[in-house]
């Protein structure tokens, strides 16, 4: 039970922490594509 709960907690933490990082990465990529390089 304890191991399963810990794994579930890590999954939740991973999702919570990775979501803002993914959003930031997407924003950076979009702004990079949108801004002209010339």
VMD Tcl script that draws the C-alpha trace (Angstrom):
set ca {
  {0.00 0.00 0.00}
  {2.71 2.45 1.01}
  {4.78 1.85 -2.14}
  {1.74 2.29 -4.38}
  {0.78 5.52 -2.59}
  {4.35 6.84 -2.94}
  {4.40 6.02 -6.65}
  {1.02 7.71 -7.12}
  {2.26 10.76 -5.21}
  {5.37 10.93 -7.40}
  {3.20 10.72 -10.53}
  {1.04 13.60 -9.29}
  {4.08 15.68 -8.35}
  {5.67 14.95 -11.73}
  {2.51 16.08 -13.54}
  {2.20 19.22 -11.38}
  {5.86 20.19 -11.83}
  {6.11 19.28 -15.54}
  {2.96 21.15 -16.60}
  {4.38 24.70 -16.10}
  {7.66 23.62 -17.71}
  {5.78 22.32 -20.77}
  {3.73 25.53 -20.95}
  {6.90 27.65 -20.71}
  {8.63 25.56 -23.36}
  {5.64 25.86 -25.71}
  {5.53 29.63 -25.16}
  {9.25 29.97 -25.90}
  {8.97 27.79 -29.03}
  {5.94 29.73 -30.31}
  {7.58 33.11 -29.69}
  {10.77 31.88 -31.35}
  {8.87 30.75 -34.45}
  {6.76 33.92 -34.51}
  {9.67 36.36 -34.19}
  {11.55 37.01 -37.47}
  {15.20 35.97 -37.55}
  {16.21 38.47 -40.23}
}
mol new
graphics top color blue
foreach p $ca { graphics top sphere $p radius 0.5 }
foreach p [lrange $ca 0 end-1] q [lrange $ca 1 end] { graphics top cylinder $p $q radius 0.2 }
display resetview
